[in-house]
Amino acid sequence: MHISERIKLLVDILPNDKLTLADIGTDHGFLPIYAVKTNKAKMVYAVDINEGPLNSAKNNISKHDLDSQIKIILANGLDFINEKTQIIDYVTISGLGTKTMLKIIENDNEKIKNYLFCSNTEIQGLRQWAKSNDYKIEFESFIYENKKPYWIIMINKSFKFKKHDLELGDFNFYKNNLEYRSYLLNKFNYNNEIISKISKKSKSKKLRKSNKKIVRFIKLWN
């Protein structure tokens, strides 16, 4: 079984507390398996809306003799949570876009203590969700995998939101992350290309404003 560097990074971010996790959109069950085998999790709800991936996950889990610690659940997002569900230390959602993630967490539940997201689109919406609910953004990161960008954000529901740049994030999370710097440089250049081609002043003004923020952010690496 091949565990991607992205999944390894997500599990490595989790505290060493033998947690109860819920992995939403578990697909082949690789994250739950890796989390249990590295002793990060004692129990995992492996949740998916499709039977095909769940059957694959079930086979993988059985191969590693982890059926007693990883519970397969066919459900839509967080709909499986009820009065019998254990307190969930972390909900992990990986490989989906931010809009889909926001739709899933519309069913946020008091039994969930933290979220760990790995989105394949920019995460302004998740930052705004944390702010709107007064939840603390505990951690952010950025990686490329197979030349695709992924944003990682951990949200802690037990602490209050602190001042945070909703568009680009807190530089303290990214000061050692040159991949994010590279992404922002590419975004800056892309915005300039669009600006040179469009005629609408409102659109151009918005992109110019975004580029000014990017320039200020990039200068923090110097």
N, C-alpha and C positions, 0 to 999 in steps of 0.2 A: 504494500500500500504506500503510495507516494503522497506525502504531506507537503503542500506548497509552502513556500517561505511566508506567504501572507497569513496562512492559518497558524503557522508556528509563531509568528509575531503577535497575532491576536491572543493566543493562549499565553504566551510569555508575558504579556502586559498584565494579565490577571494576577491578583495577589495569591500568595501560597497559603490558602486557607481551607483547602478541600471543600470547595464551594458546591452549592446547588445552582446549576445553570439551566437555561432554556435556550436552545439553539434554533432560531426560527429560519425556515428555509434550509433545513439541514442537508438537503441533497443526498450525498453518499455517506453522510455521518462521520466525515473525517475529523471535523473539529471536536465533536463529543469524544470520539475515540482518543484523540491526541490529548485532550484535557484530562481524561481519566487516567491514561497511561503515564502522564507526567505528574500525577497526584495534585493537579490544580483543582480537579472536581471530584467529589465523592458520588454525585448523582447528576444526571443530565436528562432533561426532557428534549428529545430530538424530534422536532416538529416540522412537518411539511404538508403542503396542501395537495400534493400529487402522490398517488400510490406508487408509481414507478420508482422515483427516487427513494421512497421509504423502504420499498422491498430491497433495493440495493443497499441501503443503510443497514437494514436488518441483517442481511447476509454478512456485511463487513463487521458488524458488531458481534455477531455470533462467532465469526472466525477468530476474534480476539477474546472470546469468552467473557464478554462484558454485558451480557443480557441483564444481569441483576443490577447494574449500575446505570444503564442507559435505557430509558423508556421511550419506545417509538410511539408517536402520536400523529394521527391523520387529522389535521385541523387547519383552519384559516388563521394564520397569525397567532394572536394572543387569545383567541376565542376558547381555547381549551382550559383556561384557568377558572377554577371554581373553588368552593369552600374546602374541598379535600386536597387541593394543590398545596405543596410545601411552599414556604417562603423562598423566593427565587433571588439569589444573591446578584446574579447578572443574567440579563437577556442579551444574547449575541445575535446580531443580524448582519450577515456579510454577503457581499457580491451583488446586492440589489442597488437600485438608484435611490436617491434621497426622497423623491416624491413617493415611491412605494413604501419606504420605511416610515414616512410621516403618516401614511394611510394606516399602516399596521399599528402604530403607537397611539392612534386615536382611541384604542381600547386599553390604554395604560391602566394598570391595576395596582392597588395598594400592596399587593403581595410581591411586587417587583421593587428591588432596592436600587439597582443600577442598570444602566444600558451600556453595551459596547457595540458600536456600529462600525462597519467597514463598507463605505459607499463607493460606487463607481461613478458618482457625479459629485459636484461641489456641494458642500455641507452647510451653506448659509441657512437653509431651512431648519436644520437640526439645531444649529446655534440659536436661532430665533425661538424654536420650540423650548429649548432649555431656559431661555430668558423669560418667555411668556409664563412658564410654570415655576419660575424661581428655583431652578435646579442648577447645581454647580457643574460647570464643564471641568472635569478632573484632568483630562489629558487629550491631546490631539497629536496626530502624526500623518505622514504622507509617504506613500511608496509607489513605485512602478512595479508591475508584475506582467511579464510578457508584453512590455511596452504600453500597458494600459495603466492609467492613474487610479489610485485608490486613496480615499481620505478615511482616516480612523479618528473616531471621537468617543470618549468615555464620559457618560453623564451620571452624576451621583445625585440621587433624589433626596438624600439626607441633609445636604448642605445648600445654602442659598447661592444664587447666581452672583458672580462678581463681574465687574466691568470687563468687557470682552469685545474685540473687533468682530462684528458679525459677518463681515465680508471675507476677511483674510485670516482671522484667528489671532491668537495671542502669540507674539513672536517668541516668547520664552519656550514655547513648545517646539519651535522650529529652528532655533538658533544653530543646531548641529545637523540640520536636515538640508543638505545641498540639493537633494532631488526636488524639494519643494521650491527652492530658489530657481532651479532650472525650469520648473513648470510655470512659475510666475513670469519669468523672462519670455517664455514662449507665448504666454497669454498676452503679455504686453505687446509683443510684435504682431500677434494675430489681431488684437484690437486696433492697432495702427493701420493694418491692411484694410480692415472694415471701414475705419474712419475715412480713409482715402477714396473709398468707393461709394459711400452713401451720401445722399443729399439732405436727408432729414436732420435738421439741427438738433432736435430733441434727442434722437438716438446718438448722434455724434457727441453731444454734450455729456450724456451718460457714460459713454465709453472713455471720453477724455478724463472725466472725474475718476473713473475706475483706474485708469492708467496712472494718475497722479498718486493714488493710494498705493498702487503697486510699486512705484518708484520709491516712495517713502519707506515702504516695507523692506524692499531689497537693500536700501542703503544701510539698514540696521545690521546687515551681515559684514559691513566694512569696518 
